[in-house]
């Protein structure tokens, strides 16, 4: 499935514009690990995909964790003695440290300074800071603005609430023809940060629309697809604690994040290192012939570390472009709509589609004429290749598939060994099966 095929299936004139519009709608929302911002985000996604929204009460045990109190914020500011807002939440939700407790007091600059966070190396950007699991508060601002603050008495207000409520996450399951599942997950807990986390959300939403459209068009897939939109760490931990039986059906998984910057694609392997999802992702990236990086698993990063924890050890990798903390805009106001490139976002979506196609169509075949190479001309295979516009790669794929199909090697095995694209190997197998030269042994 290509971007062009997806565009046609969804009936969308411009897929890039579709992704960009979703980013623009989500960008202003103040999200955190709990609260109305997550609900507002999921409500927008529900306009195009039928998400089931779950609310898990504060205080609920989730393995070694507890669902925290819910945080919401209405306004926040620092005013000088003339009543002017020198720091204003209404202008950027990054100005407030996430999960800040309510504050209403007057302070000198010396008293206020320890609560102000900036980035001296990038004086025009606002940093993103949070205090999720401790009662604290603070403001973030441009370093140039911090340096310009004069001695004065400042009015400091954070109009927030931190009280018992719930943790919110969204989930969509599209059944397949088997009970086995693929998990695709994106985190929904960051405020106005576009590459991290809105690109993952937008790509996952388009993939969900694609899988739904296929199902509705009478083209069901082998796997069931489970899409999860949850706060990072506590969200995935909570989901896992409520779905221990569900994960028994999970065969492959991808965490999607950081998909829109100009950097090259990175794939981080699952803890297993050689799971089918790892092999599929690596094959797709290598076959594209473009610069890319494959990283071994590390227990630091996004929610792949929860899914790959030893009590689960699920085959879940992470697809991104430039990894977390490796670009200066990471967790700053520099990660804005202008930072994300639509062409790179579309490329990331395309890579996801190719990876899913490998998972869906990998199979093992048996050559029914294994004693020497069969006579292909009299079976019309070369004519069929010409009619289908196939090139030399497809002819070579036919020879590789015939040679390797001993009932034990899969199409992905053959693609890896031959260094041909999986789509060519798959097309060759389909043609040879039509000509009664191959027999499918297993999916």
Secondary structure by P-SEA (a helix, b strand, c coil): ccaaaaaaaaccccaaaaaaaaaaaacccccccccaaaaaaaaaaacccbbbbbbbcccccccccccccbbbbccccccccccccccccccccccccccccccccccccccccccbbbbcccccbbbbbbcccccccbbbbbaaaaaaccbbbbbbbbbccccbbbbbbbbbbbbcccccbbbbbbbccccccccccaaaaaaaaaaaaaaaaaaaacccccbbbbbbbcccaaaaaaaaaacccccccccbbbbbccccccccbbbbbccccccaaaaaaaaaaaaaccccccccccccccccccccccccccbbbbbbcccccccccccccccccccccaaaaaaaaaaaaaaaaaaaccbbbbcccccccccccccaaaaaaaaacccaaaaaaaaaaaacccccccaaaaaaaacccaaaaaaaaaaaaaacccccccc
